[in-house]
Amino acid sequence: MKKLNIYLALIALVLCVIIIIRKNDLTLNKIATLMAISTPTEVFDFHSADLIAKQKLKSKFSPTPEFKIPGLDGISYDEYRQIEYKPDVAIWKNLALPYQLHFFHPGHIYSNGIQIYEVINEKPVEIPYDASRFNFGDLPLTDSFTELTKNLHYTGFRIHYPINQKESLEEFLVFQGSSYFRAISKGQVYGLSGRGLAINTGPKDKEEFPVFESFYIKRPQKTDTAITIYAIMNSESVVGSYEFIVKPGEVTTIDVRTKIYLRKKIKRLGFAPVTSMYLYGESDNPILGNIHPEVHDSDGLLTQNKSGDWEWRPLINPKKTQLTRISLDSPLGYGLIQRDRKFKSYQDEKLKYHLRPSVWVEPKGDWGKGNLYLLEFTTNLDSDDNVTTFWEPAVPPNLNEGYEFQYTLHYTEKSPKQHTLGKASAFYRGVDPLFPKEKVFTLYFTGDYLKSLDRRTTLKAIIKNNIIPTEQIRYKIEKISELDQWRLQIWYPASINESDWSIFLENQNQRITETWIYRDGLSK
């Protein structure tokens, strides 16, 4: 029986190739894809996706097709939003499933077409582009549009699920553009983005943006609480297979598994990248006279090292691009966090920065030694994602072997639950008119333990600076009852323009807060 199945599969493959030849549409990539997906297997799983990636590795890289359509290419974001997918034709619409699948049309900055397959009974079936699935609003389509649609591909997809209300399916997951994806938990709105891979991301390097050029989405069952997506990455430098197991809910999680193959050596290969936006916060001046007190998707980078210590680095919009390297051994996690959840801090009813997700990256297995990078580039626009963090292993992947990597993304509200130490809740910079030769930092710390302490408790601040001697630093710490928080004020010489700070609080020689780390003098 097994030999008969293989024989029938080979016949089917030959017939498919003949059909494509007759349509003058035969390419090496399509032959490779056919060979990969026509092999009979019991299940379509990560191993199946990896076989497809290996086939691509054998052929020369060719970019995904670009579709620059007159009247759609280069239009504004608001114009692009007029192109609406019709909910009535959603994939799985009439199957009484907890998920529905919608697609994105080419236009605006999205011109690279991708292939999307639905995995039905463990077999991938391509979902072809269909213009009738969209409403185009008032956009002026050219007379040639109908002809152009014959060769179009979708540029991405989104998945809907009753994440807020049981009877209402809402979008909670998007894949569109290079290897970017976004997700939200209950009660959140879109903010920062995950990425499949970061290649040569840095201030002086030419960054390469690999593309998820094909997706294999498993049709869910009626009782499924998670949905599984496989993706094939391709670029000049890498080929990769990905598995995303996405579980929406109070805290949406994405289990990511990837295997990367290098076509050539890479200067900097970043795994588990997260990209966000920071324009300004409470310690900065508003950019270009902006009326909102703060504008950012995230306000800090949180890390937990091997020994369980927590470090908090407030984000900045730097005067010039900065790449910070943080050496870690077997990290327990890191993430870009939107810690300030007060509406009054942003006062933006449209963009709702107070509802943007935080993302905590939790390693699976021991990542060993490596570097966590934080890239911050200068900008005056809230549309620029100017912050990226990613992990680079100390031992780079071998050219002759695949490199497998796993982690979980948690789309949390603030910090992960296991972070029970006191946290820096706000930070201000300024001057004290009584001491004109000094600058002042004001930090606020909060947390259950800190709130429980009597205001007469004597706390100690452990303050380190890489330039300023300890004797030139003085501080005062007190509990502000109205806020139920502790305030730390630090005075230091005004003549110091740039320096690095490291601060945490102790009570009776016991650390009670995370370590606050800040690079003074670099922010706008």
URLIN-V788461 format. One line per field, one symbol per residue. ss: DSSP state (H for helix, E for strand, C for the rest). burial: I if it has 24 or more other C-alpha atoms within 12 Angstrom, else O. Layout:
ss=???
burial=???
This chain:
ss=CHHHHHHHHHHHHHHHHHHHHHCCCCCHHHHHHHHHHHCCCCCCCHHHHHHHHHHHHCCCCCCCCECCCCCCECCCHHHHCCCEECHHHCECCCCCCCEEEEEECCEECECECCEEEEEECCEEEECCCCHHHEECCCCCCCCCHHHHHHHCCCCEEEEEEEEEECCEEEEEEEEECCCEEEECCCCCECCCEEECCEECCCCCCCCECCEEEEEEEECCCCCCCCEEEEEEEECCCEEEEEEEEEECCCCEEEEEEEEEEECCCCCCEEEEEEEECEEECCCCCCHHHCCCCCEECCCEEEEECCCCCEEEEECCCECCCEEEEEEEECCCEEEEECCCCCHHHCCCCCCCHHHECEEEEEECCCCCEEEEEEEECCCCCCCCCCEEEEEEECCCCCCCCCEEEEEEEEEECCCCCCCCCEEEEEEEEEEECCEEEEEEEEEEEECHHHHHCCCCCCCEEEEEECCCCHHHCEEEEEEECCCCEEEEEEEEECCCCCEEEEEEEEECCEECECEEEEEECCEC
burial=OOOOOOOOOOOOIOOOIOOOOOOOOOOOIIIIIIIIIIIIOOOIIIIIIIIIIIIIIOOOIOOIOOIIIOIIIOOOOOOIOOIIIIIOOIIIOOOOIIIIIIIIIIIIIIIIIIIIIIIOOIIIOOIOIIIOIIOIOOIOOOOOOOOOIOOIIIIIIIIIIIIOOOOOIIIIIIIIIIIIIIIIIIIIIIIIIIIIIIIIIIOOOOOIIIIIIIIIIIIIOOOOOIIIIIIIIIIIIIIIIIIIIIIIIOIIIIIIIIIIIIIOOIOIIIIIIIIIIIIIIIIIIIIOOOOIIIIIIIIIIIIIIOOOIIIIIIIIIIOOIIIIOIOIIIIIIIIIIIIIIOOOIIOOOOOIIIIIIIIIIIIOOOIIOIIIIIIIIIIIOIOOIIIIIIIIIOOIIOOOOIIIIIIIIIIIIIIIOOIOIIIIIIIIIIOOOOOOOOIIIIIIIIIOOIIOOOOOOOIIIIIIIOOIOOOOIIIIIIIOOOOOIIIIIIIIIIOOOOOOIIIIIIOOOOIIIIIIIIIIOOII
